[in-house]
Amino acid sequence: MARRQLQKLRADLTFKGRQFTAEVILWAVRWYLMFPISYRDLELMLRDRGVEISHTTIFRWIQAYAPELEKRLRPHLCRTNGSWRVDETYVRVKGRWTYLYRAVDSSGQTIDFLLAAHRDAAAAKRFFRKALAQPHTANPRTITVDKNPAYPRAVTEMKDGGVMLRFVRLRQSKYLNNIVEQDHRRVKRLIRPGLGFGSMRTARRTLAGYEAMAMIKKGQVHQIGGCNMQAQAGFVAALFGAVG
């Protein structure tokens, strides 16, 4: 039953015929993805505003709208610079540790992310390919990583295959990567109330929403200030055609 409801929700993201208004749905989605709260906490917050809703319904909203938010957001992002800081952090999925690859530029702007089951050269290459394909990323001049031996192998193989430019310089320096390690804390803080994820699929969809809202809050969207909550809410509503 829950799977059918989620499929129906994904098939129509225009809010037409919903039990709740677009304003309520997007309010719940934005707040869950912005702040470290659980689904049950958000259920109580909505109830305090006169909206009776189950936490399982909020979960289905996140699974449907979070990845769609990230997808629709990408074309509106400002271009990042060519100094990449790449690192991975641990995320618990169904009781097992998985690896969240993340990259920011030298100013802290998010480049991309990828959740992988393994920490190896193959996962690193998948991450670099995904990051290079994004419309808001610039070809890197330097890629700063930690001492993980998978990164030099991945970069060398990608250069040999013509996927990455040969002039890209790889630096292995933990000190220079403090900026991305600090940025991991925001993701960890958001994950903690949920006590991990039940599957890789739900983890990927939720993390996409976390990262999308973080990019908006960092001011990476053209003409949308990182501290302007009203403008951010209007921008998200416009992405889903829920204004006017």
N, CA and C of each residue as an Amber inpcrd file, in Angstrom:
protein
   732
   0.8320000  -1.2120000   0.0000000   0.0000000   0.0000000   0.0000000
   0.8690000   1.2650000   0.0000000   1.8830000   1.2770000   0.8880000
   2.7600000   2.4520000   0.9850000   3.5180000   2.6610000  -0.3190000
   3.9600000   1.5630000  -0.9600000   4.6820000   1.6770000  -2.2220000
   3.7960000   2.2640000  -3.3130000   2.5350000   1.8360000  -3.3820000
   1.6050000   2.3580000  -4.3870000   1.3460000   3.8440000  -4.1700000
   1.2140000   4.2250000  -2.8990000   0.9880000   5.6420000  -2.5990000
   2.1820000   6.4860000  -3.0090000   3.4020000   5.9620000  -2.7720000
   4.6110000   6.7050000  -3.1370000   4.7290000   6.8240000  -4.6460000
   4.4120000   5.7560000  -5.3810000   4.4520000   5.7960000  -6.8360000
   3.4560000   6.8150000  -7.3760000   2.2760000   6.8570000  -6.7820000
   1.2540000   7.8180000  -7.2060000   1.7180000   9.2470000  -6.9350000
   2.3760000   9.4400000  -5.7800000   2.8550000  10.7670000  -5.4070000
   3.9220000  11.2440000  -6.3790000   4.8160000  10.3320000  -6.7840000
   5.8690000  10.7030000  -7.7170000   5.3220000  10.9870000  -9.1120000
   4.2680000  10.2590000  -9.4690000   3.7170000  10.4160000 -10.8180000
   3.1140000  11.7920000 -11.0220000   2.6670000  12.4270000  -9.9640000
   2.0450000  13.7480000 -10.0710000   2.6010000  14.6450000  -8.9840000
   3.5640000  15.4930000  -9.3490000   4.1700000  16.3910000  -8.3760000
   3.6040000  17.8040000  -8.5100000   2.4040000  17.9210000  -9.0540000
   1.7880000  19.2280000  -9.2290000   0.8580000  19.5860000  -8.0760000
   0.6660000  18.6660000  -7.1210000  -0.1780000  18.8660000  -5.9350000
  -1.6750000  18.8110000  -6.2470000  -2.0130000  18.5510000  -7.4890000
  -3.4250000  18.5050000  -7.8540000  -4.1020000  17.3110000  -7.1930000
  -5.2200000  17.5550000  -6.5440000  -5.9710000  16.4820000  -5.9130000
  -5.3980000  15.9980000  -4.5970000  -4.4150000  16.6900000  -4.0560000
  -3.8350000  16.2810000  -2.7840000  -4.8000000  16.5620000  -1.6310000
  -4.6370000  15.7870000  -0.5730000  -5.4240000  16.0260000   0.6290000
  -4.9740000  17.3100000   1.3120000  -3.6790000  17.6300000   1.1290000
  -3.1180000  18.8300000   1.7320000  -2.6640000  19.7890000   0.6380000
  -2.6070000  21.0570000   0.9580000  -2.2320000  22.0740000  -0.0250000
  -0.7360000  22.0160000  -0.3150000  -0.3550000  22.6120000  -1.4420000
   1.0560000  22.6950000  -1.8040000   1.8440000  23.4390000  -0.7330000
   1.2370000  24.4510000  -0.1410000   1.9080000  25.2340000   0.8930000
   2.2980000  24.3620000   2.0760000   1.3750000  23.4950000   2.5180000
   1.6420000  22.6170000   3.6590000   2.7140000  21.5900000   3.2990000
   2.5920000  20.9810000   2.1250000   3.5470000  19.9480000   1.7180000
   4.9530000  20.5270000   1.6090000   5.0850000  21.6620000   0.9330000
   6.4130000  22.2380000   0.7370000   6.9710000  22.8100000   2.0340000
   6.1020000  23.2890000   2.9070000   6.5620000  23.7460000   4.2230000
   7.1770000  22.5790000   4.9720000   6.5050000  21.4280000   4.9930000
   7.0140000  20.2490000   5.6950000   8.3090000  19.7550000   5.0700000
   8.3560000  19.7070000   3.7520000   9.5500000  19.2240000   3.0570000
  10.7450000  20.1270000   3.3420000  10.5540000  21.4300000   3.2050000
  11.6640000  22.3620000   3.4400000  12.1810000  22.2710000   4.8660000
  11.2840000  22.2460000   5.8240000  11.7160000  22.2490000   7.2220000
  12.3990000  20.9440000   7.6010000  11.9100000  19.8310000   7.1100000
  12.5660000  18.5710000   7.4340000  13.9770000  18.5360000   6.8550000
  14.1500000  19.0710000   5.6520000  15.4440000  19.0300000   4.9880000
  16.4120000  20.1000000   5.4760000  15.9010000  21.0820000   6.1890000
  16.7440000  22.1850000   6.6680000  17.2120000  22.0030000   8.1000000
  16.3930000  21.3750000   8.9330000  16.6710000  21.3450000  10.3710000
  16.7540000  19.9110000  10.8980000  17.5100000  19.6780000  11.9640000
  17.6620000  18.3270000  12.5330000  16.4450000  17.9160000  13.3600000
  15.3980000  17.4820000  12.6950000  14.1840000  17.0310000  13.3640000
  13.7810000  15.6720000  12.8030000  13.0380000  14.9140000  13.5990000
  12.5540000  13.6140000  13.1430000  11.1870000  13.7820000  12.4820000
  10.7310000  12.7270000  11.8180000   9.4040000  12.7620000  11.2020000
   8.3250000  12.9420000  12.2670000   8.4970000  12.3010000  13.4060000
   7.5000000  12.4280000  14.4760000   7.4960000  13.8350000  15.0660000
   8.6870000  14.4560000  15.1710000   8.7440000  15.8460000  15.6460000
   7.9940000  16.7720000  14.6950000   8.2030000  16.5640000  13.3930000
   7.5410000  17.4140000  12.4100000   6.0320000  17.1690000  12.4010000
   5.6310000  15.9460000  12.6580000   4.2000000  15.6490000  12.7800000
   3.5810000  16.4800000  13.8960000   4.2710000  16.5800000  15.0340000
   3.7650000  17.3740000  16.1610000   3.7720000  18.8690000  15.8280000
   4.7890000  19.3190000  15.1140000   4.8530000  20.7350000  14.7330000
   3.6950000  21.1070000  13.8120000   3.3900000  20.2210000  12.8730000
   2.2610000  20.4710000  11.9740000   0.9380000  20.4310000  12.7300000
   0.8390000  19.5020000  13.6660000  -0.3870000  19.4070000  14.4630000
  -0.5970000  20.6800000  15.2660000   0.5100000  21.2760000  15.7350000
   0.4280000  22.5270000  16.4830000  -0.1150000  23.6590000  15.6180000
   0.0430000  23.5230000  14.2910000  -0.4800000  24.5140000  13.3500000
  -1.8350000  24.1070000  12.7900000  -2.4470000  23.0870000  13.3910000
  -3.7790000  22.6880000  12.9790000  -3.8240000  21.7070000  11.8270000
  -2.6700000  21.0990000  11.4910000  -2.6150000  20.1440000  10.3790000
  -2.4430000  18.7430000  10.9490000  -3.4680000  17.9240000  10.8500000
  -3.4080000  16.5500000  11.3440000  -2.8510000  15.6480000  10.2490000
  -1.6840000  15.0990000  10.5150000  -1.0120000  14.3030000   9.4930000
  -0.1220000  13.2640000  10.1550000   0.0400000  12.1150000   9.5240000
   0.8880000  11.0530000  10.0490000   2.3430000  11.2670000   9.6280000
   3.2550000  10.8590000  10.4970000   4.6820000  10.9720000  10.1600000
   5.0400000  10.1080000   8.9530000   4.2860000   9.0360000   8.7200000
   4.5590000   8.1950000   7.5470000   4.2240000   8.9350000   6.2530000
   3.2180000   9.8010000   6.3010000   2.8870000  10.6110000   5.1290000
   4.0000000  11.6110000   4.8470000   4.5500000  12.1950000   5.8970000
   5.6700000  13.1290000   5.7250000   6.8550000  12.3960000   5.1010000
   7.1090000  11.1640000   5.5480000   8.1820000  10.3540000   4.9560000
   7.9600000  10.1860000   3.4600000   6.7310000   9.8840000   3.0520000
   6.4470000   9.7060000   1.6210000   6.6390000  11.0100000   0.8640000
   6.2870000  12.1340000   1.4760000   6.5230000  13.4300000   0.8270000
   8.0150000  13.6390000   0.5850000   8.8330000  13.3410000   1.5960000
  10.2780000  13.5220000   1.4540000  10.8250000  12.6390000   0.3460000
  10.3850000  11.3830000   0.3150000  10.8760000  10.4610000  -0.7060000
  10.4660000  10.8940000  -2.1100000   9.3260000  11.5260000  -2.2520000
   8.8610000  11.9720000  -3.5670000   9.4630000  13.3170000  -3.9700000
   9.4840000  14.2770000  -3.0500000   9.8220000  15.6480000  -3.4150000
  11.2900000  16.0130000  -3.2060000  11.9970000  15.3590000  -2.2910000
  13.3970000  15.7170000  -2.0320000  14.2850000  15.5210000  -3.2610000
  14.2900000  14.3470000  -3.8930000  15.1400000  14.2010000  -5.0840000
  14.6870000  15.0730000  -6.2450000  13.3750000  15.3280000  -6.3310000
  12.8700000  16.1980000  -7.3950000  13.3130000  17.6330000  -7.1660000
  13.3640000  18.0520000  -5.9100000  13.8740000  19.3810000  -5.5710000
  15.3200000  19.5220000  -6.0220000  16.1410000  18.5290000  -5.7240000
  17.5530000  18.5870000  -6.1170000  17.6990000  18.6370000  -7.6330000
  16.8890000  17.8670000  -8.3330000  16.9530000  17.8360000  -9.7920000
  16.5630000  19.1830000 -10.4000000  15.4830000  19.7810000  -9.8940000
  15.0070000  21.0490000 -10.4560000  15.8900000  22.2300000 -10.0480000
  16.6090000  22.0700000  -8.9460000  17.4710000  23.1380000  -8.4510000
  18.7220000  23.3300000  -9.3010000  19.2950000  22.2490000  -9.8230000
  20.6150000  22.2780000 -10.4550000  20.7940000  23.3840000 -11.5010000
  19.8590000  23.5970000 -12.4240000  20.0860000  24.6290000 -13.4470000
  20.1480000  26.0570000 -12.9030000  19.7140000  26.2710000 -11.6720000
  19.6580000  27.6140000 -11.1010000  20.8730000  27.9450000 -10.2370000
  21.8300000  27.0170000 -10.1270000  22.9610000  27.2190000  -9.2320000
  24.0500000  28.0700000  -9.8710000  24.6920000  28.8830000  -9.0480000
  25.8530000  29.6480000  -9.5080000  27.0240000  28.6940000  -9.7580000
  27.9150000  29.0960000 -10.6160000  29.0390000  28.2420000 -10.9870000
  30.0650000  28.1800000  -9.8550000  30.5390000  26.9920000  -9.5530000
  31.5800000  26.8310000  -8.5350000  32.9530000  27.0580000  -9.1600000
  33.9700000  27.2090000  -8.3010000  35.3070000  27.4450000  -8.8400000
  36.0570000  26.1280000  -9.0480000  37.2830000  26.2170000  -9.5330000
  38.0210000  25.0250000  -9.9410000  38.9000000  24.4040000  -8.8730000
  38.7830000  24.8640000  -7.6420000  39.5560000  24.2740000  -6.5480000
  38.6350000  23.3540000  -5.7470000  38.7200000  22.0660000  -6.0120000
  37.8300000  21.0920000  -5.3850000  38.4430000  20.5270000  -4.1080000
  37.5970000  20.3760000  -3.0820000  37.9900000  19.7240000  -1.8380000
  37.0790000  18.5030000  -1.6730000  37.6510000  17.3220000  -1.7590000
  36.8790000  16.0800000  -1.8140000  37.1760000  15.2130000  -0.5970000
  36.1220000  14.6480000  -0.0380000  36.2810000  13.7650000   1.1210000
  35.0410000  12.8830000   1.2140000  35.1250000  11.8440000   2.0240000
  33.9600000  11.0010000   2.2460000  33.7010000  10.8830000   3.7500000
  32.4350000  10.7040000   4.1070000  32.0610000  10.5070000   5.5020000
  31.1780000   9.2750000   5.6000000  30.9890000   8.7950000   6.8180000
  30.2370000   7.5660000   7.0310000  28.7610000   7.8570000   7.2710000
  27.9090000   7.0330000   6.6760000  26.4580000   7.1220000   6.8690000
  25.9360000   5.7130000   7.1290000  25.1540000   5.5510000   8.1910000
  24.6220000   4.2330000   8.5220000  23.3390000   3.9660000   7.7380000
  23.3170000   2.8590000   7.0120000  22.1500000   2.4520000   6.2330000
  21.8220000   1.0000000   6.5790000  20.6430000   0.8010000   7.1330000
  20.1720000  -0.5350000   7.5280000  21.1940000  -1.2370000   8.4160000
  21.7440000  -0.4850000   9.3560000  22.6860000  -1.0500000  10.3160000
  24.1090000  -1.2040000   9.8280000  24.3900000  -0.8240000   8.5780000
  25.7320000  -0.9570000   8.0320000  26.2810000   0.4090000   7.6290000
  27.5880000   0.5700000   7.7320000  28.2090000   1.8290000   7.3500000
  28.3920000   1.8900000   5.8390000  27.9770000   2.9990000   5.2540000
  28.2040000   3.2760000   3.8410000  28.9940000   4.5810000   3.7430000
  29.3040000   4.9980000   2.5230000  30.2240000   6.1290000   2.3430000
  29.5740000   7.2230000   1.5040000  29.5170000   8.4040000   2.0860000
  28.9700000   9.5560000   1.3840000  30.1350000  10.4020000   0.8700000
  30.3670000  10.3510000  -0.4260000  31.3890000  11.1800000  -1.0640000
  30.8180000  12.5790000  -1.2640000  31.6100000  13.5840000  -0.9010000
  31.1510000  14.9570000  -1.0180000  32.3040000  15.8430000  -1.4970000
  31.9620000  16.9140000  -2.2000000  32.9780000  17.8700000  -2.6490000
  32.4320000  19.2820000  -2.5320000  33.2740000  20.1830000  -2.0640000
  32.9700000  21.6120000  -2.0650000  34.1300000  22.3150000  -2.7490000
  33.9140000  23.5640000  -3.1550000  35.0320000  24.3170000  -3.7070000
  35.7260000  25.0830000  -2.5930000  36.7250000  25.8730000  -2.9280000
  37.5320000  26.5530000  -1.9100000  36.7570000  27.5830000  -1.1140000
  35.5860000  28.0050000  -1.6110000  34.7400000  28.9580000  -0.8730000
  33.6370000  28.2530000  -0.0930000  33.6140000  26.9240000  -0.1330000
  32.6230000  26.1750000   0.6300000  31.3470000  25.8590000  -0.1160000
  31.2640000  26.2370000  -1.4040000  30.0630000  25.9610000  -2.1820000
  30.0130000  24.4750000  -2.5680000  28.8470000  23.8720000  -2.4380000
  28.7140000  22.4420000  -2.7210000  28.8750000  22.1670000  -4.2090000
  29.7190000  21.1960000  -4.5300000  29.9180000  20.7580000  -5.9060000
  29.0210000  19.5690000  -6.2030000  29.1650000  18.4900000  -5.4200000
  28.3190000  17.3240000  -5.6370000  28.4900000  16.3400000  -4.4900000
  27.7460000  15.2250000  -4.5640000  27.7520000  14.2090000  -3.5200000
  27.3510000  12.8790000  -4.1440000  27.7220000  11.7880000  -3.4860000
  27.3670000  10.4490000  -3.9650000  27.4340000   9.4730000  -2.7990000
  26.3720000   8.7190000  -2.5970000  26.3620000   7.6730000  -1.5750000
  26.7700000   6.3560000  -2.2190000  27.7730000   5.6920000  -1.6450000
  28.2890000   4.4430000  -2.2090000  28.4250000   3.3940000  -1.1150000
  28.2890000   2.1380000  -1.5070000  28.4130000   1.0330000  -0.5560000
  29.8630000   0.7330000  -0.2170000  30.7880000   1.1330000  -1.0950000
  32.2000000   0.8080000  -0.8940000  33.0560000   2.0670000  -0.9900000
  34.2250000   1.9810000  -0.3850000  35.1970000   3.0850000  -0.3960000
  36.4070000   2.6400000  -1.1990000  36.3110000   2.7950000  -2.5300000
  37.3720000   2.3060000  -3.4030000  37.4840000   3.1940000  -4.6390000
  38.3840000   2.8250000  -5.5550000  38.6190000   3.6360000  -6.7490000
  37.3930000   3.6860000  -7.6490000  36.6490000   2.5860000  -7.7230000
  35.4540000   2.5630000  -8.5680000  34.4150000   3.5620000  -8.0790000
  34.2210000   3.6330000  -6.7620000  33.2710000   4.5920000  -6.1980000
  33.7650000   6.0200000  -6.4100000  35.0690000   6.2410000  -6.2450000
  35.6330000   7.5800000  -6.4590000  35.4370000   8.0320000  -7.9030000
  35.6230000   7.1290000  -8.8520000  35.4280000   7.4760000 -10.2670000
  33.9640000   7.7990000 -10.5600000  33.0530000   7.0300000  -9.9820000
  31.6270000   7.3410000 -10.1670000  31.3090000   8.7290000  -9.6380000
  31.8940000   9.0590000  -8.5020000  31.6540000  10.3750000  -7.9200000
  32.2030000  11.4850000  -8.8080000  33.4390000  11.3360000  -9.2850000
  34.0350000  12.3660000 -10.1280000  33.2540000  12.5350000 -11.4390000
  32.8150000  11.4310000 -12.0300000  32.0220000  11.5260000 -13.2630000
  30.7270000  12.2860000 -13.0160000  30.0660000  11.9930000 -11.9080000
  28.8120000  12.6700000 -11.5680000  29.0440000  14.1620000 -11.3510000
  30.1180000  14.4970000 -10.6350000  30.4140000  15.9100000 -10.3520000
  30.7560000  16.6730000 -11.6290000  31.5380000  16.0660000 -12.5000000
  31.9370000  16.7340000 -13.7510000  30.7490000  16.9650000 -14.6810000
  29.6990000  16.1720000 -14.5510000  28.5400000  16.2820000 -15.4390000
  27.5480000  17.3480000 -15.0020000  27.7170000  17.9260000 -13.8190000
  26.7470000  18.8970000 -13.3200000  26.8800000  20.2350000 -14.0600000
  25.7550000  20.9120000 -14.3090000  25.8050000  22.1600000 -15.0770000
  26.4680000  23.3250000 -14.3480000  26.5910000  23.2460000 -13.0250000
  27.1410000  24.3820000 -12.2780000  28.5970000  24.1920000 -11.8850000
  29.2280000  23.0930000 -12.3110000  30.6130000  22.8490000 -11.9120000
  31.5930000  23.2330000 -13.0140000  32.7410000  23.7490000 -12.5820000
  33.8250000  24.0770000 -13.5130000  34.8350000  22.9380000 -13.4950000
  35.5390000  22.7500000 -14.6110000  36.5960000  21.7430000 -14.6250000
  37.6250000  22.0880000 -13.5500000  37.9810000  21.1160000 -12.7120000
  38.8890000  21.4310000 -11.6010000  40.3080000  21.7160000 -12.0580000
  40.9340000  22.6720000 -11.3900000  42.3730000  22.8980000 -11.5670000
  43.1430000  22.0170000 -10.5910000  42.6330000  21.9970000  -9.3500000
  43.2390000  21.1600000  -8.3120000  42.1300000  20.3850000  -7.6060000
  42.4510000  19.1720000  -7.2000000  41.5410000  18.3520000  -6.3950000
  42.2970000  17.9720000  -5.1360000  41.8320000  18.4720000  -4.0050000
  42.4850000  18.1950000  -2.7280000  41.7430000  17.0660000  -2.0270000
  42.4720000  16.0260000  -1.6480000  41.8830000  14.8510000  -0.9990000
  42.7280000  14.4940000   0.2190000  42.2540000  13.4780000   0.9760000
  43.0450000  12.9920000   2.1030000  44.0010000  11.9080000   1.6150000
  44.4540000  11.0750000   2.5110000  45.4600000  10.0630000   2.1650000
  44.8510000   8.7600000   1.6250000  43.5690000   8.7520000   1.3400000
  42.9220000   7.5670000   0.7790000  43.6030000   7.1950000  -0.5540000
  44.2110000   6.0080000  -0.6600000  44.9400000   5.6440000  -1.8850000
  44.0450000   5.4410000  -3.1010000  42.7350000   5.3880000  -2.9030000
  41.8210000   5.1900000  -4.0340000  41.7770000   6.4230000  -4.9340000
  41.9870000   7.6070000  -4.3690000  41.8620000   8.8270000  -5.1660000
  42.9370000   8.9560000  -6.2560000  44.2300000   8.7700000  -5.9450000
  45.2260000   8.8540000  -7.0260000  44.9620000   7.8610000  -8.1430000
  44.5620000   6.6490000  -7.7940000  44.2750000   5.6550000  -8.8140000
  43.1000000   6.0830000  -9.6840000  42.0360000   6.5880000  -9.0320000
  40.8490000   7.0060000  -9.7790000  41.1610000   8.1560000 -10.7230000
  41.9100000   9.1560000 -10.2410000  42.2410000  10.3170000 -11.0670000
  43.1340000   9.9080000 -12.2330000  44.1080000   9.0650000 -11.9780000
  45.0070000   8.6050000 -13.0460000  44.2210000   7.8700000 -14.1320000
  43.3470000   6.9770000 -13.7320000  42.5630000   6.2140000 -14.7070000
  41.6280000   7.1160000 -15.4990000  41.0740000   8.1370000 -14.8590000
  40.1740000   9.0530000 -15.5560000  40.9450000   9.9470000 -16.5260000
  42.1490000  10.3370000 -16.1620000  42.9900000  11.1020000 -17.0890000
  43.3650000  10.2480000 -18.2990000  43.7420000   9.0190000 -18.0350000
  44.1100000   8.1150000 -19.1260000  42.9320000   7.8510000 -20.0560000
  41.7340000   7.8440000 -19.5000000  40.5440000   7.5990000 -20.3060000
  39.9760000   8.8460000 -20.9560000  40.5910000  10.0040000 -20.7150000
  40.1310000  11.2440000 -21.3230000  38.9140000  11.8510000 -20.6630000
  38.5250000  11.3150000 -19.5050000  37.3540000  11.8430000 -18.7910000
  37.7210000  13.0970000 -18.0080000  38.9450000  13.1370000 -17.5110000
  39.4320000  14.2740000 -16.7290000  40.6300000  14.8840000 -17.4460000
  40.7170000  16.2110000 -17.4230000  41.8140000  16.9030000 -18.0980000
  43.1600000  16.5640000 -17.4550000  44.1960000  16.4740000 -18.2810000
  45.5020000  16.0280000 -17.7890000  46.1940000  17.0520000 -16.8990000
  45.8160000  18.3280000 -17.0160000  46.4960000  19.3390000 -16.2010000
  45.9660000  19.3920000 -14.7680000  44.9260000  18.6470000 -14.4550000
  44.3570000  18.6500000 -13.1010000  45.4060000  18.1420000 -12.1150000
  45.6150000  18.8960000 -11.0560000  46.6170000  18.5220000 -10.0480000
  45.9320000  17.9340000  -8.8210000  46.3770000  16.7700000  -8.4030000
  45.8300000  16.1090000  -7.2210000  46.7350000  16.3910000  -6.0250000
  46.1460000  16.9240000  -4.9640000  46.9020000  17.1970000  -3.7380000
  46.3290000  16.3320000  -2.6140000  47.1810000  15.6420000  -1.9000000
  46.7520000  14.8580000  -0.7480000  47.1840000  15.5840000   0.5180000
  46.2270000  16.2960000   1.1170000  46.5280000  17.1140000   2.2870000
  45.2970000  17.1770000   3.1920000  45.3960000  16.5800000   4.3620000
  44.2790000  16.5880000   5.2980000  43.9940000  18.0060000   5.8060000
  45.0580000  18.8060000   6.0080000  44.8910000  20.1630000   6.5230000
  44.0630000  21.0300000   5.5650000  44.3510000  20.9430000   4.2730000
  43.6400000  21.7540000   3.2960000  42.1930000  21.2910000   3.1000000
  41.8650000  20.1100000   3.5970000  40.5180000  19.5830000   3.4300000
  39.6090000  19.8700000   4.6180000  40.0620000  20.7260000   5.5300000
  39.2300000  21.0440000   6.6970000  37.8800000  21.6150000   6.2960000
  37.8370000  22.3370000   5.1980000  36.6030000  23.0060000   4.7900000
  35.4950000  21.9990000   4.4590000  35.8430000  20.9050000   3.7950000
  34.8270000  19.9020000   3.4730000  34.5210000  19.0410000   4.6930000
  35.5150000  18.7860000   5.5440000  35.2760000  18.0150000   6.7580000
  34.3270000  18.7580000   7.6930000  34.4690000  20.0730000   7.7680000
  33.5360000  20.8760000   8.5670000  32.1360000  20.8270000   7.9680000
  32.0590000  20.8030000   6.6480000  30.7590000  20.7700000   5.9860000
  30.0440000  19.4410000   6.2190000  30.8000000  18.3600000   6.4570000
  30.1800000  17.0700000   6.7720000  29.3100000  17.1590000   8.0260000
  29.6970000  18.0090000   8.9600000  28.9870000  18.0910000  10.2420000
  27.5220000  18.4790000  10.0600000  27.2720000  19.3300000   9.0700000
  25.8840000  19.7390000   8.8060000  25.0530000  18.5340000   8.4030000
  25.5860000  17.6860000   7.5230000  24.8510000  16.4980000   7.0820000
  24.6380000  15.5450000   8.2460000  25.6740000  15.3280000   9.0450000
  25.5710000  14.4390000  10.2010000  24.5060000  14.9240000  11.1830000
  24.4460000  16.2260000  11.3720000  23.4760000  16.7970000  12.3050000
  22.0490000  16.5560000  11.8260000  21.8360000  16.5990000  10.5150000
  20.5070000  16.3620000   9.9580000  20.1170000  14.8860000  10.0140000
  21.0840000  14.0140000   9.8320000  20.8210000  12.5790000   9.8210000
  20.5090000  12.0530000  11.2150000  21.1710000  12.5960000  12.2230000
  21.1310000  12.0350000  13.5760000  19.7260000  11.8030000  14.1340000
  18.7670000  12.7380000  14.0130000  17.4420000  12.4820000  14.5900000
  16.7200000  11.2860000  13.9770000  17.0570000  10.9430000  12.7380000
  16.3990000   9.8270000  12.0720000  17.0040000   8.4720000  12.3820000
  18.1220000   8.4320000  13.1110000  18.7770000   7.1910000  13.5240000
  19.1370000   6.2960000  12.3400000  19.5860000   6.8820000  11.2590000
  19.9970000   6.1030000  10.1000000  18.8840000   5.9030000   9.0970000
  19.1870000   5.1610000   8.0300000  18.2370000   4.9380000   6.9410000
  17.9310000   3.4530000   6.8020000  16.7510000   3.1600000   6.2480000
  16.3300000   1.7790000   6.0970000  16.8250000   1.1000000   4.8440000
  17.2460000   1.8800000   3.8400000  17.7430000   1.3080000   2.5930000
  18.5960000   2.3370000   1.8740000  19.4100000   1.8720000   0.9230000
  20.2310000   2.7860000   0.1300000  19.3380000   3.7220000  -0.6770000
  18.2270000   3.2100000  -1.1350000  17.3200000   4.0160000  -1.9680000
  16.7430000   5.1920000  -1.1830000  16.2250000   4.9210000   0.0080000
  15.6700000   6.0130000   0.8110000  16.7670000   6.9570000   1.2780000
  17.9640000   6.4180000   1.5540000  19.0760000   7.2670000   1.9680000
  19.4570000   8.2320000   0.8570000  19.5800000   7.7270000  -0.3720000
  19.9730000   8.5790000  -1.4980000  18.9450000   9.6790000  -1.7380000
  17.6740000   9.3390000  -1.6560000  16.6260000  10.3260000  -1.9230000
  16.6030000  11.4050000  -0.8420000  16.7330000  11.0030000   0.4160000
  16.7220000  11.9740000   1.5130000  17.9720000  12.8450000   1.4820000
  19.1330000  12.2420000   1.2610000  20.3830000  13.0080000   1.2080000
  20.3730000  14.0150000   0.0690000  19.7340000  13.6750000  -1.0410000
  19.6190000  14.6270000  -2.1490000  18.8720000  15.8750000  -1.6900000
  17.8410000  15.6870000  -0.8870000  17.1040000  16.8290000  -0.3590000
  17.9110000  17.6450000   0.6230000  18.6480000  16.9600000   1.5220000
  19.5230000  17.6710000   2.4570000  20.5100000  18.5620000   1.7050000
  21.1360000  18.0010000   0.6950000  22.1490000  18.7460000  -0.0500000
  21.5260000  19.8830000  -0.8500000  20.3440000  19.6520000  -1.3910000
  19.6650000  20.6960000  -2.1670000  19.3520000  21.9100000  -1.2920000
  18.7560000  21.6620000  -0.1260000  18.4260000  22.7780000   0.7540000
  19.6840000  23.4570000   1.2730000  20.7550000  22.6910000   1.4670000
  22.0150000  23.2990000   1.9090000  22.5570000  24.2480000   0.8510000
  22.4630000  23.8590000  -0.4170000  22.9390000  24.7300000  -1.4840000
  22.1360000  26.0290000  -1.5320000  20.8360000  25.9270000  -1.2800000
  20.0070000  27.1340000  -1.2470000  20.4170000  28.0100000  -0.0670000
  20.6130000  27.4080000   1.1090000  20.9870000  28.1550000   2.3000000
  22.3840000  28.7700000   2.1890000  23.2650000  28.1490000   1.4000000
  24.6080000  28.6970000   1.2020000  24.6170000  29.8790000   0.2430000
  23.4730000  30.1690000  -0.3630000  23.4020000  31.2760000  -1.3090000
  23.8940000  30.9140000  -2.6880000  23.8040000  29.6320000  -3.0550000
  24.3050000  29.1970000  -4.3580000  23.3120000  29.4150000  -5.4960000
  22.0950000  29.8230000  -5.1640000  21.0890000  30.0830000  -6.1960000
  21.1840000  31.5390000  -6.6330000  21.1210000  31.7740000  -7.9300000
  21.1930000  33.1340000  -8.4640000  20.1170000  34.0280000  -7.8250000
  20.5570000  35.1440000  -7.2470000  19.6790000  36.1980000  -6.7290000
  18.7990000  35.7430000  -5.5700000  19.1800000  34.6660000  -4.8760000
  18.4560000  34.2320000  -3.6780000  19.4390000  34.2270000  -2.5180000
  19.2530000  35.1360000  -1.5770000  20.1780000  35.2340000  -0.4510000
  20.1000000  34.0320000   0.4680000  21.2430000  33.6470000   1.0150000
  21.2780000  32.4980000   1.8990000  20.5360000  32.6930000   3.1980000
  20.3030000  33.9340000   3.6070000  19.5900000  34.2200000   4.8640000
  18.1570000  34.6740000   4.6280000  17.7550000  34.7630000   3.3870000
  16.4110000  35.2530000   3.0610000  15.4440000  34.0610000   2.9810000
  14.8610000  33.7170000   4.1290000  13.9800000  32.5470000   4.1980000
  12.7410000  32.7140000   3.3240000  12.2070000  33.9100000   3.2630000
  11.0140000  34.1560000   2.4700000  11.2900000  33.9470000   0.9800000
  12.4290000  34.4610000   0.5280000  12.8050000  34.2830000  -0.8720000
  13.0780000  32.8130000  -1.1890000  13.6830000  32.1080000  -0.2590000
  13.9490000  30.6890000  -0.4520000  12.6540000  29.8870000  -0.5620000
  11.6950000  30.1990000   0.3080000  10.4070000  29.5070000   0.2610000
   9.7050000  29.7680000  -1.0630000   9.7550000  31.0190000  -1.5280000
   9.1390000  31.3600000  -2.8050000   9.8250000  30.6820000  -3.9700000
  11.1490000  30.5670000  -3.8860000  11.9040000  29.9080000  -4.9460000
  11.5450000  28.4280000  -5.0440000  11.4850000  27.7490000  -3.8940000
  11.1250000  26.3170000  -3.8940000   9.7120000  26.1200000  -4.4340000
   8.7830000  26.9940000  -4.0170000   7.4140000  26.9000000  -4.5190000
   7.3810000  27.0800000  -6.0250000   8.1820000  28.0270000  -6.5300000
   8.2130000  28.2700000  -7.9770000   8.7680000  27.0770000  -8.7390000
   9.7460000  26.3820000  -8.1490000  10.2970000  25.1920000  -8.8000000
   9.2310000  24.1370000  -9.0520000   8.2320000  24.0820000  -8.1690000
   7.1730000  23.0920000  -8.2940000   5.8840000  23.6780000  -8.8630000
   5.9740000  24.9170000  -9.3490000   4.7900000  25.5300000  -9.9490000
   3.6720000  25.7860000  -8.9650000   4.0530000  26.0420000  -7.7030000
   3.0550000  26.2110000  -6.6460000   2.8470000  27.6600000  -6.2640000
   3.1230000  28.5970000  -7.1890000   2.9130000  30.0190000  -6.9110000
   2.0280000  30.5960000  -7.9980000   1.4600000  31.7300000  -7.6740000
   0.6340000  32.4310000  -8.6530000  -0.7900000  31.9890000  -8.6830000
